[in-house]
Amino acid sequence: MDKKIYYKLARYLDRLPAGYPETKSGVEISILRHLFTPREAELALHLTLIPEAPRVVAHRAGISLEDAEMQLQEMDEKGLIFSIRQKNGETYYRIQQFAIGFWEGQVNKLYPELIHDYEEYLDTFIDLDLWEKIPQIRTIPVEESISVDSVVLPYEHAEEIVKTQTVLALNNCICRQEMHIIGKGCDRPVESCLSFGQAAERSIRQNRGKSITHEEAIEILRQAEKDGRVLQTTNARKVLFICTCCSCCCAVLRTIKLDPHPAQRMSSPFISSLNADTCMTCEICVDRCPMDAIVSENGTVALNINRCIGCGLCISTCPTGSLTLRRKAKAKQSYVPKTLLGTYLRLGHISGRMKLALFILLKFRSMTDRLKTSRMVGSIIKF
């Protein structure tokens, strides 16, 4: 019975927009066994991408409200599902995908056996062809690389993103934690990821992150630029986090770096441009580029635009201003949905895992179940 429930959960997760593909080795089942108890796996099957109250989940799962509340809270604290605190103080819960999702929820909880299974699964899970069509994250250029005459939208500007937030948290980087545990860590700080809004509130509430000020967050971004870290965030205009990534630890950057055309795989509206005539061949940019897009050969520096992800790290330290950041042609810029849910819906549509009609059906089912479990029709939240 225990074995069957993990296979059922794996199949359910694979129907979510990001998927959870099957492997011949069954390593995806092993990961679920590491993280979910059989009871938790069973309850997860009754959650959807739509946040719902415990009473709705209890009704659907056929268990008592008290049992549902206890299990959901425990699963949330384990990072397995996502919680949203409503204005009336009630907590709603929704399913999380594997990544970005409950894998990141394992920050501060990693151990070698789990890491081994995760690393084995990465190549299967990250579908670069799908990432090219609709990535879950996008690159933001570092502040110093943006020229005063550049047209930069608010959600493309890291410091502007920070300034608009009301709740900010500083969190540990799960990728650097992982690399340190297996003896491959770098010297960049582990405490380095920013979260905002509901994600920050949840992080602080569960002691996974600490509350910080706007000034502290901006200083973290500026130090990241000095250290040569790539700024990555949700591929949505409403930003939930900014990670300060390195290509030696970050799972996404590590995977994309192995591809011959990283520029096609990452969502970034910018690309670097090199003026070879003014370049003094100092090679600072060669060392700072996370994708090996800049190389030095026979006393000259060359830029391979097929490898440039538009992070701007090469530009901020160029002593002659030979490197600049320019906006890609509109046809080559990835679409950025308004919210992460919008990203998921586009991802589900393109992957074929969750068409719009299915999501509408899920919403209808959710509304029906809420009506069954509440006398107050007005308690139904809108999306």
C-alpha positions, 0 to 999 in steps of 0.5 A: 500500500505504501509503495502505491501511494508514492506512485500515485503522488508521482503521477499526480505531480507529473500532471502539474505544469512543471511535471514530475517525469518518471525514470527507469531507476525510480529515483523520483519515487525515492525522493518522495519517500524521503520527504513524505510519509504515506499519510502526507502523500495521501493528503497531498493528492487532495490539494490543488494549485488553488489555495483552499481552507482545511475544511475543504481539504478535509471534506475532499479527503474524507477526514476530520477537520482537526486531522486535516488542520494538523496534517496540513500544518505539519506538511507546511512546516516541512516545506511540502505544501504552500500556505497563504495567510488570509486577512481573516487570519485563516490559513489556506493551503495549496499543492507545490510542484517539485521545483520551484516548490517543495524541493526548495522547502527542504532548505536547512533539512538536506542530507547526503542520501536525499542530495544524491537522489536529487542530483540523479533526477536533475537531468530528467526533471529539467527539460531545457526545450520546455524551459526555452518556451516558458521558463519558471525563472528569469535573469535580472541584470545587476544594477551597475550594468544598467545605463541611464538611457536604458529602458528598464521595466520595474520588474526588470530592475532588482532594486526597484523590486525591493523598494516596492515590497512591504515584507522582506526576508533573507533565506539560506540558499538551498543550492549552496547548502547542498554543495557544502554538504557534499564537499563541493561548496564555494566561498559565496555566502549561503545566507543570500536569497531574498523573498517577498510578500506572502513567501517572506511572511511564510519564511519568517513564520516558520523560522526559515528566514529572517526579516530584513529592511529594504536597505539591507536587501539592497546591500545584499544585491550590491554585494552579490554584484561584487561577488559575481552572482547572477540575480534570478527571480520568478518569471512573473511581474509580481516577484516572490523572490530574488536568488543570488546565484553562482554557476558552480552551485545553482542547479539551474545555472549548472544545467544550462551551462552544459548546453551549447546555447544558454541564451535560448534557455534563459528568460532575459530581455537583455544581452551583452554587446562588445566593442572590440576596438576599445577592449584592453583585454584585461580579461576581468569579464572572462573570469566573471561570466557565469556561462563562459560566454566570453573567451580570450584567444590570441590576445583578443576577447570574444563574446559568444552571444549564444551563451550570454544570459544578460546578467550584466556581470561582465559590464559592471567591472569593464574598465573601458566601457567596452561591454554594454547591455542592450535589449533584445529584439522584441521577438526574442524576449520571453513573455513575462506573465503577471503572476506566478500562477499565470506562468504555471498556466502557460507552462501547463498549456505548452507542456500539455499537462494542464490546459486552461479547460482543466484549470477552469474545471479545478476552479469549479470543483474548488468552488463547489467543495467550498460551498459544501463546507461553508454556509457563507458563500462570501468566504469564497476567494477570487482569483 
